[in-house]
Amino acid sequence: MTNDHSESPQSRSKPGGLRRRLPWLVAAAVAVVGVVAVGAYVLTAGSDDAGEAHDFAPSADNPDPSLGIEGIVTVDYGPADHVQAPQRVAYDQSPPFGGAHDQYWATCTGIVYPDAIRTENAVHSLEHGAVWVTYDPDRLSADDVTALAAHVDGVPYTLMSPYPGLDSAVSLQSWGHQLRLDDVHDQRIADFLMALRQNPNTYPEPGATCSTVRGGFDPADPPPFDPSAPGADAVPVDGN
């Protein structure tokens, strides 16, 4: 009976045996190269995405990068007067994004309000550097609302609420800036937030808080949205 362990060193080192093992070595080397290449691609792709996102970060050379966002609308609102509820403001935009506003701001600590809120309170939040995300509840599905809320939920200096009668699916507001969109997956939503949320170059009161003021605005029971037209006693948008 032949003993398998009696094979001589010479027979184990025959060229034929080496050739049989070469394909496995080559395959292993190719696999390693493939993994490295895929890894390099992922890192490169991630770097490109990050680079594009940072194009909308404010800087000394570009204090308001939102001006590069397609569709952005800007209005130069000066320092604004305060009103007291139930006083209304005759806003020149809908949703408004600047001008006179309530003395109390809407809590803007990353809250997604299920119901429409009083516009005069929301505009005060913009004065503090917040971004107000609004949407037409008749144009978005529940999944769309969830996708949109992911930009806001828990993010400081943001708030989101329905806005009945909106003439687009989505509208984003910061002080003096507005962007209307019809797709909740539009990249410009993230660009707007990066460019304008707490951008000290674009709102009147850098450093102001978005937290709740006790006795003022209650985020658990916010003042409701009023869809009616402001009356003759409404304060002009410029406060004069």
TIFIDO-324982 format. One line per 10 residues: number of its first residue (from 1); their letters; for each residue z, y, x of N, C-alpha, C, O. Coordinates in Angstrom, 3 decimals, padded with zeros to 6 digits. Layout:
BEGIN
NUM> A> Z/Y/X/Z/Y/X/Z/Y/X/Z/Y/X ~ ...
//
This chain:
BEGIN
1> MTNDHSESPQ> 000.000/-001.192/000.855/000.000/000.000/000.000/000.000/001.236/000.887/000.738/001.330/001.868 ~ -000.836/002.160/000.516/-000.958/003.360/001.354/000.144/004.336/001.019/000.415/004.594/-000.154 ~ 000.785/004.884/002.045/001.852/005.876/001.856/001.247/007.270/001.881/000.662/007.669/002.888 ~ 001.384/008.056/000.736/000.789/009.405/000.658/001.363/010.318/001.712/000.675/011.245/002.139 ~ 002.617/010.100/002.164/003.238/010.994/003.120/002.844/010.695/004.547/003.333/011.342/005.473 ~ 001.945/009.700/004.747/001.536/009.330/006.118/000.311/010.086/006.561/-000.215/009.844/007.648 ~ -000.165/011.032/005.703/-001.374/011.796/006.072/-001.100/012.576/007.345/-000.069/013.236/007.474 ~ -002.047/012.492/008.297/-001.878/013.146/009.603/-002.117/014.631/009.490/-002.809/015.085/008.578 ~ -001.545/015.404/010.421/-001.804/016.850/010.437/-003.266/017.164/010.542/-003.728/018.165/009.996 ~ -004.029/016.301/011.255/-005.461/016.562/011.419/-006.178/016.483/010.077/-007.046/017.302/009.773
11> SRSKPGGLRR> -005.794/015.461/009.261/-006.481/015.336/007.978/-006.119/016.485/007.039/-006.949/016.890/006.225 ~ -004.870/017.030/007.135/-004.495/018.137/006.254/-005.187/019.440/006.618/-005.276/020.352/005.796 ~ -005.677/019.527/007.853/-006.291/020.792/008.279/-007.798/020.728/008.330/-008.440/021.547/008.989 ~ -008.379/019.736/007.622/-009.834/019.633/007.654/-010.453/020.834/006.951/-009.872/021.372/006.008 ~ -011.633/021.257/007.408/-012.283/022.426/006.810/-012.477/022.296/005.307/-012.407/023.284/004.576 ~ -012.725/021.044/004.841/-012.942/020.862/003.416/-011.732/021.276/002.610/-011.886/021.873/001.545 ~ -010.534/020.981/003.081/-009.311/021.374/002.386/-009.155/022.869/002.356/-008.710/023.415/001.347 ~ -009.505/023.557/003.427/-009.417/025.013/003.478/-010.358/025.644/002.473/-010.026/026.621/001.802 ~ -011.582/025.040/002.386/-012.545/025.594/001.439/-012.082/025.425/000.003/-012.351/026.274/-000.847 ~ -011.385/024.327/-000.271/-010.916/024.109/-001.630/-009.842/025.119/-002.029/-009.717/025.465/-003.204
21> RLPWLVAAAV> -009.064/025.591/-001.044/-008.003/026.547/-001.365/-008.484/028.003/-001.398/-007.812/028.852/-001.983 ~ -009.618/028.302/-000.791/-010.112/029.679/-000.729/-010.341/030.322/-002.106/-009.975/031.483/-002.286 ~ -010.929/029.620/-003.080/-011.130/030.280/-004.382/-009.828/030.761/-005.010/-009.799/031.809/-005.654 ~ -008.749/030.000/-004.826/-007.463/030.432/-005.366/-006.956/031.676/-004.661/-006.389/032.563/-005.298 ~ -007.152/031.749/-003.367/-006.730/032.925/-002.615/-007.515/034.153/-003.038/-006.963/035.241/-003.201 ~ -008.842/033.951/-003.215/-009.704/035.065/-003.624/-009.313/035.546/-005.022/-009.235/036.746/-005.281 ~ -009.067/034.573/-005.925/-008.694/034.950/-007.291/-007.395/035.738/-007.310/-007.260/036.721/-008.039 ~ -006.431/035.291/-006.492/-005.158/036.006/-006.445/-005.343/037.418/-005.930/-004.751/038.363/-006.451 ~ -006.185/037.561/-004.881/-006.427/038.889/-004.316/-007.103/039.796/-005.335/-006.757/040.972/-005.443 ~ -008.077/039.252/-006.093/-008.772/040.040/-007.104/-007.798/040.488/-008.187/-007.851/041.625/-008.654
31> AVVGVVAVGA> -006.892/039.562/-008.587/-005.908/039.903/-009.614/-005.021/041.048/-009.181/-004.734/041.952/-009.966 ~ -004.577/041.011/-007.905/-003.725/042.072/-007.381/-004.467/043.406/-007.388/-003.923/044.432/-007.796 ~ -005.728/043.371/-006.926/-006.533/044.597/-006.906/-006.707/045.138/-008.321/-006.651/046.348/-008.545 ~ -006.923/044.215/-009.290/-007.098/044.647/-010.676/-005.867/045.326/-011.217/-005.959/046.360/-011.878 ~ -004.695/044.741/-010.936/-003.456/045.340/-011.407/-003.260/046.721/-010.814/-002.884/047.657/-011.520 ~ -003.514/046.853/-009.509/-003.379/048.154/-008.847/-004.326/049.167/-009.455/-003.965/050.324/-009.667 ~ -005.565/048.713/-009.739/-006.560/049.632/-010.303/-006.147/050.097/-011.689/-006.250/051.281/-012.009 ~ -005.667/049.138/-012.537/-005.221/049.518/-013.873/-004.049/050.480/-013.793/-003.992/051.466/-014.529 ~ -003.108/050.188/-012.888/-001.960/051.068/-012.719/-002.379/052.459/-012.305/-001.854/053.453/-012.806 ~ -003.332/052.524/-011.382/-003.816/053.827/-010.931/-004.476/054.577/-012.072/-004.327/055.794/-012.188
41> YVLTAGSDDA> -005.225/053.839/-012.937/-005.877/054.491/-014.072/-004.849/055.053/-015.049/-004.977/056.181/-015.524 ~ -003.815/054.239/-015.346/-002.789/054.699/-016.266/-002.096/055.941/-015.747/-001.878/056.892/-016.498 ~ -001.743/055.942/-014.457/-001.089/057.110/-013.878/-001.990/058.325/-013.924/-001.551/059.434/-014.230 ~ -003.275/058.097/-013.613/-004.218/059.220/-013.626/-004.386/059.760/-015.026/-004.390/060.972/-015.238 ~ -004.528/058.832/-016.012/-004.698/059.291/-017.393/-003.481/060.058/-017.853/-003.608/061.098/-018.499 ~ -002.295/059.554/-017.526/-001.079/060.244/-017.910/-000.995/061.619/-017.283/-000.566/062.576/-017.927 ~ -001.404/061.720/-016.023/-001.372/063.021/-015.344/-002.318/063.991/-016.006/-002.002/065.173/-016.148 ~ -003.512/063.492/-016.424/-004.474/064.374/-017.079/-003.915/064.890/-018.399/-004.014/066.077/-018.710 ~ -003.313/063.957/-019.188/-002.764/064.380/-020.469/-001.673/065.423/-020.271/-001.625/066.425/-020.984 ~ -000.801/065.183/-019.299/000.280/066.131/-019.031/-000.274/067.469/-018.599/000.239/068.520/-018.983
51> GEAHDFAPSA> -001.335/067.425/-017.789/-001.930/068.665/-017.319/-002.497/069.477/-018.464/-002.357/070.699/-018.497 ~ -003.151/068.781/-019.425/-003.712/069.483/-020.560/-002.607/070.096/-021.407/-002.731/071.225/-021.881 ~ -001.523/069.346/-021.597/-000.414/069.866/-022.394/000.183/071.111/-021.763/000.503/072.073/-022.461 ~ 000.336/071.096/-020.440/000.953/072.228/-019.758/000.063/073.459/-019.748/000.525/074.546/-019.400 ~ -001.209/073.313/-020.123/-002.066/074.478/-020.227/-001.534/075.448/-021.279/-001.875/076.630/-021.247 ~ -000.707/074.974/-022.209/-000.188/075.820/-023.270/001.277/076.188/-023.060/001.924/076.695/-023.976 ~ 001.794/075.942/-021.886/003.151/076.371/-021.572/003.106/077.817/-021.076/002.292/078.138/-020.209 ~ 003.953/078.690/-021.602/003.945/080.097/-021.158/004.265/080.215/-019.676/005.038/079.429/-019.129 ~ 003.667/081.197/-019.044/003.908/081.446/-017.628/003.779/082.937/-017.374/003.378/083.697/-018.255 ~ 004.122/083.350/-016.161/004.005/084.768/-015.813/002.557/085.228/-015.882/002.275/086.367/-016.253
61> DNPDPSLGIE> 001.646/084.338/-015.523/000.223/084.680/-015.547/-000.383/084.578/-016.943/-001.409/085.195/-017.228 ~ 000.254/083.800/-017.806/-000.277/083.598/-019.158/000.891/083.602/-020.144/001.318/082.544/-020.608 ~ 001.407/084.786/-020.462/002.622/084.876/-021.283/002.446/084.400/-022.719/003.422/084.006/-023.358 ~ 001.222/084.429/-023.239/000.985/083.948/-024.597/-000.222/083.005/-024.608/-001.320/083.405/-024.995 ~ -000.019/081.757/-024.186/-001.138/080.807/-024.127/-001.673/080.420/-025.495/-002.744/079.818/-025.577 ~ -000.965/080.744/-026.575/-001.469/080.403/-027.905/-002.783/081.120/-028.216/-003.541/080.684/-029.083 ~ -003.050/082.215/-027.510/-004.294/082.944/-027.760/-005.517/082.107/-027.403/-006.636/082.440/-027.792 ~ -005.305/081.033/-026.670/-006.401/080.120/-026.336/-006.565/078.998/-027.332/-007.438/078.150/-027.150 ~ -005.760/078.957/-028.383/-005.857/077.909/-029.402/-006.894/078.316/-030.440/-006.808/079.399/-031.020 ~ -007.855/077.464/-030.670/-008.906/077.767/-031.645/-008.306/077.945/-033.036/-007.551/077.093/-033.504
71> GIVTVDYGPA> -008.643/079.051/-033.695/-008.195/079.299/-035.054/-006.920/080.120/-035.161/-006.489/080.435/-036.271 ~ -006.309/080.473/-034.042/-005.063/081.238/-034.085/-005.309/082.617/-034.704/-006.335/083.249/-034.451 ~ -004.357/083.069/-035.513/-004.401/084.409/-036.113/-003.148/085.142/-035.671/-002.051/084.587/-035.722 ~ -003.305/086.383/-035.238/-002.153/087.165/-034.783/-002.097/088.507/-035.511/-003.120/089.105/-035.843 ~ -000.870/088.955/-035.745/-000.616/090.274/-036.330/000.531/090.887/-035.536/001.513/090.210/-035.232 ~ 000.410/092.150/-035.207/001.440/092.832/-034.423/002.496/093.399/-035.361/002.311/094.471/-035.937 ~ 003.616/092.668/-035.515/004.717/093.128/-036.361/005.783/093.770/-035.481/006.241/093.179/-034.503 ~ 006.169/094.992/-035.845/007.214/095.673/-035.105/008.594/095.242/-035.565/008.714/094.344/-036.398 ~ 009.642/095.871/-035.033/011.011/095.569/-035.478/011.102/095.697/-036.988/010.550/096.624/-037.579 ~ 011.817/094.739/-037.619/011.778/094.656/-039.075/013.139/094.910/-039.702/014.178/094.624/-039.107
81> DHVQAPQRVA> 013.115/095.452/-040.916/014.330/095.709/-041.676/014.826/094.435/-042.351/014.084/093.465/-042.503 ~ 016.089/094.459/-042.752/016.694/093.352/-043.474/016.798/093.675/-044.960/016.945/094.831/-045.358 ~ 016.718/092.618/-045.767/016.963/092.751/-047.197/018.062/091.756/-047.564/018.369/090.839/-046.802 ~ 018.644/091.952/-048.735/019.676/091.047/-049.232/019.187/090.366/-050.500/018.618/091.002/-051.387 ~ 019.420/089.059/-050.570/019.010/088.312/-051.755/019.673/088.916/-053.000/020.843/089.294/-052.951 ~ 018.937/089.011/-054.110/017.605/088.425/-054.342/016.444/089.380/-054.057/015.354/089.198/-054.600 ~ 016.657/090.378/-053.226/015.598/091.330/-052.897/014.399/090.595/-052.317/014.558/089.675/-051.515 ~ 013.197/091.002/-052.723/011.955/090.375/-052.262/011.258/091.298/-051.269/011.533/092.497/-051.212 ~ 010.359/090.721/-050.496/009.504/091.471/-049.569/008.055/091.249/-049.997/007.652/090.124/-050.292 ~ 007.286/092.319/-050.029/005.868/092.237/-050.393/005.058/091.864/-049.147/004.432/092.719/-048.521
91> YDQSPPFGGA> 005.080/090.603/-048.809/004.410/090.156/-047.584/002.896/090.292/-047.686/002.311/090.173/-048.762 ~ 002.284/090.545/-046.540/000.837/090.689/-046.479/000.139/089.381/-046.105/-001.090/089.336/-046.034 ~ 000.907/088.323/-045.867/000.357/087.016/-045.516/001.096/085.949/-046.324/002.231/086.156/-046.755 ~ 000.443/084.818/-046.520/001.089/083.707/-047.226/000.653/082.389/-046.579/-000.515/082.011/-046.676 ~ 001.577/081.692/-045.925/002.981/082.029/-045.707/003.123/083.248/-044.787/002.265/083.484/-043.937 ~ 004.185/084.008/-044.950/004.386/085.171/-044.072/004.801/084.740/-042.673/005.373/083.666/-042.487 ~ 004.508/085.586/-041.695/004.920/085.254/-040.324/005.365/086.489/-039.547/005.165/086.588/-038.337 ~ 005.964/087.411/-040.260/006.521/088.598/-039.635/006.814/089.651/-040.684/006.372/089.547/-041.828 ~ 007.562/090.664/-040.284/007.877/091.751/-041.190/009.318/091.704/-041.649/010.133/090.960/-041.104 ~ 009.623/092.501/-042.652/010.983/092.552/-043.196/011.404/091.168/-043.682/010.567/090.344/-044.050
101> HDQYWATCTG> 012.714/090.926/-043.679/013.193/089.587/-044.012/014.661/089.642/-044.413/015.316/090.676/-044.285 ~ 015.163/088.522/-044.897/016.555/088.457/-045.324/017.488/088.634/-044.132/017.121/088.338/-042.995 ~ 018.699/089.120/-044.405/019.668/089.329/-043.334/020.142/088.006/-042.719/020.654/087.989/-041.599 ~ 019.970/086.898/-043.456/020.351/085.582/-042.942/019.101/084.753/-042.655/018.176/084.702/-043.465 ~ 019.089/084.117/-041.512/017.951/083.272/-041.155/018.155/081.865/-041.711/019.281/081.407/-041.900 ~ 017.025/081.192/-041.968/017.079/079.785/-042.345/017.463/078.976/-041.112/016.938/079.207/-040.023 ~ 018.374/078.033/-041.283/018.764/077.176/-040.159/017.519/076.515/-039.587/016.750/075.882/-040.309 ~ 017.331/076.670/-038.283/016.082/076.211/-037.647/016.379/075.339/-036.430/015.830/075.533/-035.346 ~ 017.260/074.383/-036.649/017.688/073.486/-035.570/016.973/072.140/-035.641/017.559/071.102/-035.335 ~ 015.718/072.164/-036.041/014.960/070.921/-036.171/015.161/070.261/-037.516/015.206/069.034/-037.609
111> IVYPDAIRTE> 015.284/071.075/-038.573/015.521/070.548/-039.918/014.200/070.442/-040.691/013.376/071.356/-040.688 ~ 014.036/069.295/-041.348/012.896/069.082/-042.247/013.429/069.218/-043.673/014.084/068.313/-044.191 ~ 013.141/070.355/-044.296/013.623/070.605/-045.653/012.732/069.855/-046.654/011.508/069.965/-046.588 ~ 013.323/069.108/-047.563/012.510/068.363/-048.523/011.881/069.241/-049.598/010.876/068.874/-050.207 ~ 012.482/070.401/-049.822/011.978/071.317/-050.847/011.632/072.662/-050.224/012.107/073.009/-049.142 ~ 010.795/073.407/-050.932/010.387/074.728/-050.448/011.588/075.660/-050.394/012.465/075.611/-051.257 ~ 011.618/076.504/-049.377/012.746/077.411/-049.176/012.287/078.874/-049.304/011.092/079.167/-049.279 ~ 013.237/079.756/-049.437/012.948/081.193/-049.609/012.272/081.743/-048.355/012.770/081.574/-047.242 ~ 011.157/082.389/-048.548/010.363/082.857/-047.413/011.081/083.925/-046.596/010.952/083.968/-045.373 ~ 011.836/084.784/-047.271/012.520/085.863/-046.550/013.500/085.318/-045.515/013.700/085.939/-044.471
121> NAVHSLEHGA> 014.112/084.171/-045.789/015.007/083.555/-044.811/014.225/082.918/-043.663/014.624/083.011/-042.502 ~ 013.118/082.275/-043.995/012.311/081.610/-042.967/011.727/082.614/-041.971/011.650/082.336/-040.775 ~ 011.318/083.781/-042.470/010.752/084.786/-041.568/011.798/085.261/-040.564/011.467/085.539/-039.412 ~ 013.055/085.357/-040.988/014.105/085.735/-040.035/014.227/084.690/-038.930/014.512/085.040/-037.785 ~ 014.017/083.420/-039.250/014.044/082.369/-038.227/012.959/082.605/-037.171/013.173/082.369/-035.982 ~ 011.804/083.069/-037.622/010.720/083.360/-036.677/011.125/084.472/-035.716/010.765/084.444/-034.539 ~ 011.872/085.445/-036.218/012.337/086.540/-035.368/013.233/086.021/-034.245/013.374/086.669/-033.208 ~ 013.842/084.842/-034.459/014.714/084.236/-033.447/013.973/083.276/-032.519/014.588/082.624/-031.676 ~ 012.657/083.191/-032.675/011.873/082.352/-031.772/011.525/080.987/-032.303/011.039/080.142/-031.551 ~ 011.760/080.742/-033.592/011.464/079.439/-034.184/010.002/079.339/-034.610/009.315/080.343/-034.797
131> VWVTYDPDRL> 009.553/078.099/-034.758/008.258/077.796/-035.365/008.533/077.171/-036.730/009.299/076.214/-036.846 ~ 007.898/077.726/-037.756/008.049/077.245/-039.123/006.786/076.467/-039.498/005.696/077.034/-039.573 ~ 006.948/075.174/-039.729/005.839/074.295/-040.115/005.853/074.150/-041.632/006.851/073.710/-042.205 ~ 004.765/074.511/-042.279/004.662/074.391/-043.727/003.461/073.524/-044.087/002.540/073.347/-043.290 ~ 003.494/072.982/-045.318/002.394/072.130/-045.770/002.294/072.184/-047.288/003.265/072.479/-047.985 ~ 001.099/071.893/-047.778/000.886/071.816/-049.219/001.246/070.403/-049.675/000.562/069.451/-049.299 ~ 002.294/070.245/-050.468/002.711/068.894/-050.876/001.667/068.159/-051.705/001.726/066.935/-051.824 ~ 000.708/068.888/-052.280/-000.334/068.249/-053.087/-001.495/067.738/-052.234/-002.358/067.011/-052.726 ~ -001.514/068.114/-050.967/-002.632/067.719/-050.099/-002.262/066.622/-049.108/-003.145/066.000/-048.517 ~ -000.974/066.379/-048.920/-000.553/065.408/-047.915/000.084/064.186/-048.571/000.802/064.301/-049.564
141> SADDVTALAA> -000.192/063.012/-047.999/000.465/061.787/-048.431/001.856/061.715/-047.808/002.198/062.523/-046.944 ~ 002.642/060.761/-048.242/003.976/060.577/-047.666/003.880/060.269/-046.181/004.701/060.739/-045.394 ~ 002.874/059.478/-045.791/002.695/059.161/-044.367/002.318/060.407/-043.582/002.755/060.580/-042.445 ~ 001.507/061.277/-044.180/001.131/062.526/-043.505/002.354/063.406/-043.278/002.515/063.994/-042.209 ~ 003.210/063.493/-044.283/004.418/064.316/-044.158/005.315/063.756/-043.056/005.897/064.512/-042.278 ~ 005.423/062.440/-042.993/006.235/061.809/-041.942/005.673/062.112/-040.563/006.423/062.417/-039.635 ~ 004.350/062.029/-040.426/003.711/062.315/-039.136/003.937/063.770/-038.733/004.193/064.062/-037.565 ~ 003.841/064.671/-039.692/004.049/066.087/-039.393/005.508/066.356/-039.029/005.800/067.134/-038.121 ~ 006.414/065.707/-039.747/007.841/065.910/-039.502/008.259/065.446/-038.112/009.264/065.917/-037.579 ~ 007.506/064.536/-037.526/007.848/064.049/-036.183/007.799/065.162/-035.142/008.435/065.056/-034.094
151> HVDGVPYTLM> 007.048/066.227/-035.421/006.993/067.373/-034.505/008.240/068.251/-034.611/008.497/069.070/-033.729 ~ 009.009/068.084/-035.675/010.090/069.016/-035.988/011.466/068.369/-035.952/012.413/068.949/-035.420 ~ 011.580/067.192/-036.506/012.878/066.559/-036.731/013.723/066.511/-035.459/013.384/065.810/-034.505 ~ 014.821/067.259/-035.454/015.732/067.282/-034.310/015.305/068.178/-033.162/015.991/068.231/-032.142 ~ 014.192/068.881/-033.300/013.692/069.742/-032.220/014.248/071.153/-032.422/013.942/071.783/-033.434 ~ 015.053/071.666/-031.491/015.634/073.005/-031.659/014.561/074.081/-031.855/013.463/073.994/-031.307 ~ 014.905/075.078/-032.638/014.031/076.217/-032.918/012.740/075.804/-033.636/011.657/076.325/-033.371 ~ 012.903/074.849/-034.551/011.822/074.514/-035.480/012.432/074.264/-036.856/013.616/073.950/-036.982 ~ 011.603/074.408/-037.874/011.960/074.027/-039.232/010.675/073.696/-039.967/009.598/074.158/-039.591 ~ 010.791/072.901/-041.009/009.615/072.480/-041.772/009.984/072.431/-043.248/011.083/072.016/-043.616
161> SPYPGLDSAV> 009.043/072.862/-044.086/009.275/072.817/-045.529/007.942/072.814/-046.260/006.934/073.268/-045.719 ~ 007.931/072.300/-047.494/006.716/072.435/-048.309/006.470/073.899/-048.644/007.392/074.715/-048.660 ~ 005.214/074.211/-048.908/004.859/075.573/-049.323/003.818/075.448/-050.432/002.620/075.398/-050.154 ~ 004.266/075.398/-051.686/003.332/075.206/-052.804/002.272/076.292/-052.856/002.552/077.467/-052.621 ~ 001.040/075.877/-053.169/-000.058/076.826/-053.293/-000.727/077.183/-051.985/-001.616/078.035/-051.960 ~ -000.321/076.554/-050.902/-000.943/076.817/-049.600/-002.440/076.487/-049.672/-002.821/075.476/-050.263 ~ -003.284/077.329/-049.078/-004.719/077.089/-049.172/-005.275/076.252/-048.025/-006.488/076.212/-047.817 ~ -004.400/075.587/-047.285/-004.794/074.593/-046.292/-003.750/073.490/-046.342/-002.696/073.664/-046.953 ~ -004.030/072.362/-045.709/-003.054/071.264/-045.748/-001.780/071.627/-044.999/-000.674/071.312/-045.436 ~ -001.958/072.302/-043.853/-000.830/072.641/-042.966/-000.983/074.071/-042.500/-002.100/074.549/-042.303
171> SLQSWGHQLR> 000.137/074.761/-042.324/000.116/076.088/-041.716/001.339/076.220/-040.816/002.465/075.933/-041.225 ~ 001.097/076.658/-039.585/002.171/076.854/-038.606/002.401/078.343/-038.422/001.454/079.124/-038.333 ~ 003.669/078.727/-038.366/004.026/080.140/-038.200/005.029/080.335/-037.070/006.022/079.613/-036.984 ~ 004.774/081.291/-036.222/005.790/081.863/-035.343/005.659/083.369/-035.517/004.737/083.837/-036.185 ~ 006.562/084.126/-034.928/006.526/085.579/-035.152/005.174/086.152/-034.705/004.817/086.096/-033.528 ~ 004.432/086.705/-035.673/003.157/087.337/-035.372/002.013/086.376/-035.118/000.937/086.809/-034.704 ~ 002.208/085.073/-035.352/001.178/084.074/-035.078/001.096/083.066/-036.225/002.112/082.676/-036.799 ~ -000.121/082.656/-036.543/-000.313/081.643/-037.574/-001.532/080.784/-037.244/-002.522/081.259/-036.688 ~ -001.426/079.494/-037.608/-002.527/078.560/-037.411/-002.599/077.641/-038.618/-001.632/076.953/-038.944 ~ -003.751/077.631/-039.281/-003.957/076.779/-040.451/-004.803/075.568/-040.058/-005.777/075.689/-039.315
181> LDDVHDQRIA> -004.414/074.406/-040.569/-005.075/073.155/-040.205/-005.192/072.252/-041.429/-004.506/072.455/-042.431 ~ -006.059/071.265/-041.337/-006.212/070.303/-042.421/-005.906/068.869/-042.006/-006.031/067.951/-042.816 ~ -005.509/068.668/-040.763/-005.241/067.321/-040.262/-003.886/067.307/-039.557/-003.671/068.052/-038.601 ~ -002.973/066.456/-040.033/-001.635/066.414/-039.432/-001.644/065.808/-038.031/-000.644/065.878/-037.316 ~ -002.766/065.217/-037.640/-002.873/064.633/-036.305/-003.627/065.551/-035.330/-003.972/065.137/-034.224 ~ -003.874/066.774/-035.740/-004.595/067.730/-034.896/-003.748/068.080/-033.666/-002.577/068.434/-033.801 ~ -004.331/067.981/-032.483/-003.628/068.274/-031.234/-003.109/069.704/-031.188/-002.153/069.992/-030.467 ~ -003.722/070.597/-031.942/-003.319/072.000/-031.905/-001.910/072.228/-032.457/-001.302/073.265/-032.190 ~ -001.392/071.274/-033.217/-000.009/071.398/-033.696/000.940/071.373/-032.504/001.817/072.228/-032.380 ~ 000.759/070.388/-031.631/001.605/070.296/-030.435/001.368/071.482/-029.507/002.308/071.981/-028.888
191> DFLMALRQNP> 000.118/071.938/-029.404/-000.197/073.082/-028.542/000.500/074.346/-029.034/001.050/075.111/-028.241 ~ 000.473/074.557/-030.346/001.117/075.735/-030.942/002.618/075.715/-030.654/003.195/076.727/-030.257 ~ 003.234/074.567/-030.855/004.668/074.445/-030.608/005.013/074.701/-029.150/005.989/075.389/-028.852 ~ 004.219/074.153/-028.243/004.495/074.355/-026.829/004.324/075.817/-026.437/005.101/076.349/-025.644 ~ 003.316/076.456/-026.991/003.015/077.831/-026.600/003.996/078.845/-027.167/004.252/079.870/-026.536 ~ 004.556/078.575/-028.358/005.261/079.637/-029.078/006.716/079.353/-029.409/007.459/080.293/-029.690 ~ 007.147/078.132/-029.391/008.562/077.864/-029.688/009.421/078.448/-028.574/009.323/078.030/-027.420 ~ 010.253/079.403/-028.920/011.122/080.102/-027.973/010.355/080.726/-026.802/010.870/080.792/-025.686 ~ 009.153/081.171/-027.052/008.416/081.905/-026.024/008.947/083.347/-026.021/008.661/084.098/-026.954 ~ 009.699/083.746/-025.013/010.362/085.058/-025.042/009.395/086.233/-025.035/009.800/087.373/-025.263
201> NTYPEPGATC> 008.123/085.965/-024.777/007.128/087.038/-024.744/006.562/087.365/-026.128/005.809/088.328/-026.273 ~ 006.916/086.572/-027.148/006.206/086.715/-028.414/007.092/086.981/-029.620/006.570/087.113/-030.727 ~ 008.415/087.064/-029.456/009.257/087.334/-030.622/010.331/088.357/-030.251/010.646/088.524/-029.072 ~ 010.894/089.040/-031.247/011.738/090.214/-030.960/013.113/089.934/-030.383/013.650/090.784/-029.672 ~ 013.711/088.771/-030.658/015.115/088.578/-030.313/015.347/087.338/-029.457/015.955/086.377/-029.929 ~ 014.880/087.335/-028.212/015.147/086.193/-027.322/016.650/085.955/-027.182/017.430/086.895/-027.029 ~ 017.035/084.696/-027.238/018.439/084.334/-027.098/019.181/084.228/-028.412/020.316/083.752/-028.434 ~ 018.573/084.660/-029.518/019.236/084.567/-030.822/019.329/083.106/-031.254/018.473/082.291/-030.909 ~ 020.366/082.786/-032.006/020.619/081.398/-032.387/019.803/080.982/-033.607/019.325/081.815/-034.376 ~ 019.660/079.664/-033.758/019.044/079.089/-034.955/020.071/078.329/-035.785/019.735/077.745/-036.815
211> STVRGGFDPA> 021.313/078.339/-035.340/022.360/077.598/-036.039/022.751/078.271/-037.354/022.446/079.439/-037.596 ~ 023.425/077.509/-038.178/023.845/078.006/-039.485/024.953/079.042/-039.353/025.882/078.882/-038.561 ~ 024.839/080.098/-040.136/025.908/081.081/-040.239/026.671/080.788/-041.522/026.120/080.897/-042.618 ~ 027.923/080.421/-041.387/028.721/080.072/-042.561/028.817/081.266/-043.513/029.114/082.391/-043.110 ~ 028.560/080.982/-044.771/028.606/082.043/-045.763/027.279/082.743/-045.945/027.138/083.610/-046.807 ~ 026.296/082.364/-045.124/024.980/082.973/-045.234/023.973/082.017/-045.837/023.809/081.964/-047.056 ~ 023.295/081.257/-044.980/022.276/080.305/-045.427/022.850/078.901/-045.317/023.324/078.509/-044.250 ~ 022.814/078.141/-046.402/023.341/076.776/-046.416/022.163/075.797/-046.353/021.431/075.671/-047.334 ~ 021.960/075.102/-045.228/020.804/074.203/-045.127/020.870/073.019/-046.078/019.844/072.403/-046.370 ~ 022.069/072.688/-046.569/022.198/071.600/-047.534/021.839/072.051/-048.948/021.555/071.228/-049.819
221> DPPPFDPSAP> 021.855/073.363/-049.167/021.516/073.928/-050.473/020.855/075.291/-050.256/021.418/076.330/-050.601 ~ 019.646/075.267/-049.675/019.011/076.532/-049.287/018.519/077.325/-050.490/018.228/076.748/-051.538 ~ 018.423/078.649/-050.344/017.832/079.458/-051.408/016.413/078.970/-051.695/015.651/078.718/-050.762 ~ 016.049/078.834/-052.962/014.756/078.235/-053.300/013.576/079.179/-053.108/013.727/080.400/-053.087 ~ 012.422/078.589/-052.971/011.152/079.302/-052.884/010.851/079.945/-054.237/011.046/079.331/-055.286 ~ 010.379/081.177/-054.198/010.003/081.889/-055.422/008.484/082.071/-055.408/007.965/082.863/-054.622 ~ 007.769/081.348/-056.266/006.300/081.424/-056.243/005.721/082.646/-056.945/004.521/082.906/-056.847 ~ 006.554/083.390/-057.642/006.047/084.544/-058.382/005.702/085.691/-057.444/006.198/085.764/-056.320 ~ 004.848/086.579/-057.921/004.483/087.751/-057.119/005.674/088.695/-057.037/006.402/088.862/-058.016 ~ 005.880/089.321/-055.862/006.982/090.287/-055.750/006.799/091.428/-056.745/005.676/091.848/-057.022
231> GADAVPVDGN> 007.901/091.918/-057.274/007.809/093.001/-058.255/007.604/094.357/-057.601/007.470/094.470/-056.383 ~ 007.582/095.380/-058.444/007.360/096.738/-057.949/008.479/097.221/-057.061/008.291/098.162/-056.290 ~ 009.645/096.597/-057.150/010.781/097.020/-056.328/010.850/096.257/-054.998/011.819/096.398/-054.253 ~ 009.845/095.466/-054.706/009.844/094.698/-053.464/009.748/095.629/-052.270/009.111/096.680/-052.340 ~ 010.386/095.237/-051.168/010.339/096.029/-049.933/009.001/095.804/-049.247/008.572/094.656/-049.131 ~ 008.327/096.843/-048.790/007.074/096.653/-048.058/007.293/095.800/-046.810/008.396/095.748/-046.267 ~ 006.246/095.144/-046.370/006.378/094.239/-045.229/006.859/094.969/-043.968/007.547/094.380/-043.134 ~ 006.498/096.244/-043.829/006.936/096.997/-042.653/008.312/097.608/-042.846/008.839/098.258/-041.943 ~ 008.902/097.401/-044.029/010.271/097.863/-044.268/010.394/099.299/-044.669/011.491/099.741/-045.012 ~ 009.304/100.062/-044.642/009.373/101.487/-044.965/009.228/101.722/-046.465/009.262/102.867/-046.916
//
